[in-house]
Amino acid sequence: MVARLPPPTSKRVSENPQQFRYPQRIVCLTEEPTEVLYLLGEEARIVGISGFTVRPPRARKAHPKVSAFISAKTPEILALEPDLVIGFSDLQADIAATLIRAGVEVWISNHRSVEGILGYIARLGAMVGAVEKTALLLAQLDAHLQAVRRAAAEFPRRPKVYFEEWDTPPMSAIRWVAELVRIAGGDDIFPELALEPLGRKRIIADPKLIIDRQPDIILGSWCGKKFRPEQVRAREGFSAIPAVRRNELHEIKSPIILQPGPAALFDGLSAMHAIFKRFAYAPTESRLALDSP
């Protein structure tokens, strides 16, 4: 005798039963899954977000904020009855463990490269059953990356770039940022540190190393606080750095570069490319005048 399944409990289920094979109530512990889901038109699945979320702006009004980066409001998350919680990095391991012990399904990604970001988007899209829409988004991202790479290849000169992720102590760029610097037309002055996945491994213990590598441009993105060029200029010995003499100190807002999602590949990359382009095509006479003692 073949067992009969109970009839659908709602019209919604009967019209599209397959959609319930995918998560319906998602909590996003960081900003990038929220941004991806909105770009895919799947924001109705989100029931909670990170308090640091700024992209898209309407997300802040639409969903309760239930986490910071290394802390979360566990009772509030559980009250939302999520069928999936998404986070990022080993720094959220304790949050994930607590939720898993409470019976919640958790996915913590740990990508660190541009290809890792693209792979992350592909996996997240598949997890919510939005494969076709994800393919379109990935094609847009790839087209943008290739267009910027081609434009940068035409630069008459490439600037040496110091990207500072934190100031006390100084910390250089994480891998995806260093890769985007190169795509945008610059050369990261600490490529060996960019390969280190942990922030403490990218600390520059001796600031003289920055002076010695003579960056043409200094980019600051101080992870949640405003970049202060005047503080960088005032550092001992920094007056000998070309970037300081030429006043090439620029802020890249952390939401568009330090979260490993679409924002970095779209807006973060474009912002850096615009800065490098101005430098690359600046008149030679102007550069020589600024370099004069």
C-alpha positions in Angstrom: 0.0 0.0 0.0 1.4 3.4 -1.0 1.2 6.1 1.7 -0.6 9.3 0.7 0.9 12.6 1.4 -1.3 15.2 3.1 -2.8 17.8 0.9 -1.0 21.2 0.6 -1.9 23.5 3.5 -1.9 26.6 1.4 -2.4 27.8 -2.2 1.2 29.1 -2.1 2.6 25.6 -1.5 0.4 24.0 -4.1 1.4 26.5 -6.8 5.2 26.2 -6.2 6.1 23.3 -3.9 9.7 23.3 -5.0 10.4 26.8 -3.5 10.1 25.2 0.0 13.2 23.1 -0.7 15.1 26.3 -0.1 15.5 28.5 3.0 12.6 30.7 3.7 13.8 32.5 6.8 17.4 33.7 6.6 19.4 35.7 9.2 22.4 37.5 7.7 25.2 38.0 10.3 27.2 40.2 7.9 26.3 42.6 5.1 27.3 40.8 2.0 24.6 38.0 2.1 22.0 40.8 2.5 23.3 42.7 -0.5 23.5 39.5 -2.6 19.9 38.5 -1.8 18.6 41.9 -2.6 20.4 42.0 -5.9 18.9 38.6 -6.7 15.4 39.8 -5.8 15.3 37.3 -2.9 15.1 39.8 0.0 11.7 38.4 1.2 13.6 35.5 2.6 15.6 37.7 5.0 14.3 38.0 8.6 17.3 39.5 10.4 20.4 41.4 9.5 23.7 42.8 10.8 23.7 46.2 12.5 26.5 47.2 10.2 24.4 46.7 7.1 24.2 49.8 4.8 23.7 48.2 1.4 21.1 48.5 0.3 19.9 51.4 2.5 16.3 50.1 2.6 17.4 46.9 4.2 18.0 48.7 7.5 14.4 49.7 7.7 13.0 46.4 6.5 14.6 43.9 9.0 15.6 43.7 12.7 19.3 44.1 13.4 20.4 41.1 15.4 24.2 41.0 15.2 27.4 43.0 15.1 30.5 41.4 13.6 31.8 39.4 16.6 28.6 39.4 18.7 25.0 38.5 18.1 21.7 38.7 20.0 21.1 34.9 20.1 17.7 35.0 21.8 16.4 37.4 19.2 17.8 35.3 16.4 16.2 32.2 17.8 12.9 34.1 18.2 12.9 34.8 14.4 12.9 31.0 13.8 15.4 31.0 11.0 15.9 28.0 8.8 19.4 29.3 7.8 21.9 31.7 9.4 24.7 33.0 7.1 27.9 34.5 8.4 31.5 35.2 7.4 34.9 34.3 8.8 36.4 32.4 11.7 35.7 35.4 13.9 32.1 34.3 13.9 32.8 30.7 14.9 31.6 31.2 18.5 28.3 32.7 17.3 27.9 29.8 14.8 28.6 27.2 17.5 26.0 28.7 19.8 23.3 28.7 17.1 24.2 25.2 15.9 23.9 23.9 19.5 20.4 25.5 19.5 19.5 23.5 16.5 19.9 26.1 13.8 21.4 25.5 10.4 24.4 27.8 9.9 26.7 28.5 6.9 29.9 30.4 7.6 31.9 31.3 4.5 35.6 32.1 4.8 36.5 33.4 1.4 39.4 35.9 1.0 40.0 36.4 -2.7 38.1 38.0 -5.7 37.5 34.5 -7.1 36.3 33.5 -3.6 33.7 36.3 -3.7 32.4 35.2 -7.0 32.2 31.6 -5.8 30.4 32.7 -2.6 27.8 34.5 -4.7 27.3 31.4 -6.9 26.8 29.2 -3.8 24.5 31.6 -2.1 22.4 31.9 -5.2 22.1 28.1 -5.5 21.2 27.8 -1.9 18.1 29.9 -2.4 17.2 28.4 -5.8 18.0 31.5 -7.8 20.5 29.9 -10.2 19.5 31.9 -13.4 19.4 35.3 -11.6 22.8 34.5 -10.0 24.3 33.7 -13.4 23.2 37.1 -14.6 24.7 38.9 -11.6 28.0 37.0 -12.0 28.1 37.9 -15.6 27.6 41.6 -14.7 30.4 41.4 -12.1 32.8 39.6 -14.5 32.1 42.2 -17.2 32.9 45.0 -14.8 36.1 43.4 -13.6 37.2 42.8 -17.2 36.3 46.4 -18.3 38.3 47.9 -15.4 41.3 45.6 -16.0 41.4 46.6 -19.7 41.2 50.3 -18.9 44.0 49.9 -16.3 46.2 48.1 -18.8 46.3 51.4 -20.8 47.7 53.5 -18.0 51.1 55.1 -18.8 52.2 54.4 -15.3 51.0 52.3 -12.4 51.1 53.8 -8.9 52.6 52.0 -5.9 49.8 51.7 -3.4 49.7 51.3 0.4 46.2 50.3 1.5 45.7 50.7 5.3 42.9 48.7 6.8 43.5 49.8 10.3 45.7 52.5 11.9 46.6 51.5 15.4 48.6 49.4 14.7 48.9 49.9 10.9 47.5 46.9 9.0 47.8 46.4 5.3 45.2 45.1 2.8 43.4 41.8 3.0 43.8 39.6 -0.1 40.7 40.6 -2.1 41.5 44.2 -1.6 45.1 43.7 -2.8 43.8 41.9 -5.8 41.3 44.7 -6.6 44.1 47.2 -6.3 46.0 45.4 -9.0 42.9 45.1 -11.2 42.2 48.8 -10.7 45.7 49.7 -12.0 47.9 49.9 -9.0 50.5 47.7 -7.3 50.1 46.8 -3.6 53.3 47.5 -1.8 52.8 44.6 0.7 51.8 41.7 -1.6 53.4 39.2 0.8 51.1 40.3 3.6 48.0 40.2 1.5 48.3 36.4 1.4 47.8 36.3 5.2 44.2 35.5 6.1 44.3 36.8 9.6 44.5 40.5 10.4 47.1 40.1 13.1 49.4 38.7 10.4 49.1 41.8 8.3 50.1 44.2 11.1 53.1 46.4 10.1 55.2 46.4 13.2 57.7 48.9 11.9 56.2 51.9 10.0 59.6 52.4 8.5 58.7 49.6 6.1 56.0 51.8 4.6 58.4 54.7 4.2 61.0 52.4 2.6 58.5 51.1 0.0 57.7 54.7 -1.1 54.0 54.4 -2.0 52.7 56.9 -4.6 49.2 56.6 -3.2 47.9 55.8 0.3 44.3 54.5 0.6 42.7 54.3 4.0 39.7 52.3 5.0 39.7 52.1 8.8 37.1 49.4 9.3 34.2 51.4 10.7 35.8 54.7 11.5 36.7 57.7 9.4 40.1 57.8 7.7 42.2 60.8 8.9 44.8 61.8 6.3 46.2 64.5 8.6 47.1 61.8 11.2 48.9 59.8 8.5 50.8 62.9 7.4 51.9 63.6 10.9 53.5 60.1 11.4 57.3 60.2 12.0 59.2 60.1 8.7 56.1 60.0 6.5 57.0 63.4 4.9 59.5 61.4 2.8 56.7 59.4 1.2 55.7 60.4 -2.3 52.0 60.0 -1.5 52.3 62.4 1.4 54.3 65.0 -0.6 51.7 64.9 -3.4 48.7 64.8 -1.1 47.6 61.4 -2.5 45.9 60.2 0.6 42.3 59.0 0.0 39.6 57.3 1.9 37.7 54.3 0.5 34.6 53.8 2.6 34.8 50.5 4.4 31.3 49.3 3.3 32.3 49.3 -0.3 35.7 47.6 0.1 36.0 45.6 3.3 33.0 43.4 2.9 33.7 40.5 0.6 30.6 40.8 -1.6 29.3 42.7 -4.7 30.1 46.1 -3.3 33.8 45.6 -3.4 33.7 44.3 -6.9 31.5 47.1 -8.2 31.9 50.3 -6.2 35.1 49.6 -4.3 36.9 48.7 -7.5 35.6 51.7 -9.4 36.5 54.1 -6.6 40.1 52.9 -6.6 40.3 52.9 -10.4 39.2 56.5 -10.5 42.0 57.6 -8.1 44.7 55.6 -10.0 43.5 57.0 -13.3 43.9 60.6 -12.2 47.4 59.8 -10.9 48.4 57.8 -14.0 47.4 60.6 -16.4 48.5 63.6 -14.3 50.9 65.9 -16.2 54.6 65.0 -15.7 55.4 68.6 -14.8 52.9 68.6 -11.9 54.4 65.4 -10.5 58.0 66.7 -10.7 57.0 70.0 -9.0 55.4 68.1 -6.1 58.4 65.8 -5.8 60.8 68.8 -5.5 62.2 69.4 -1.9 
